[in-house]
Amino acid sequence: MASERWSYQVVEVKASFLGATRQAAQERLTQLGLQGWELVSAVQPQRFAPVQLYLKKAMP
């Protein structure tokens, strides 16, 4: 059985005082999903820090 190989990407979505982070993250994730990227984890180290999206995609 061959193991899959992965490519990884980290994307930052800037935080907003007006709650725009969720919409911006959803839009960005939709764009990346159409390119074959899969969300592995999302981290926001501090309240108004950018959200870091960790993604992976299978390599051909």
C-alpha positions, 0 to 999 in steps of 0.5 A: 500500500503506497502512502499518500504524499501531502503538500501543506499551506498556512494562510492567515485571515486578518481579524476584524473588530466588526466580526468580518473574520468568519465571512473572510475565512469562509470565502478563503476556505471556499476558494482553497477548497475548489483548488483541492486544499483541505482544512486541517486546523485553524488557530487564533493565538490571541483575540484580535490576532490573524486566524491561521488556517493550516491546509493540506492537499494530496500531491499527484 
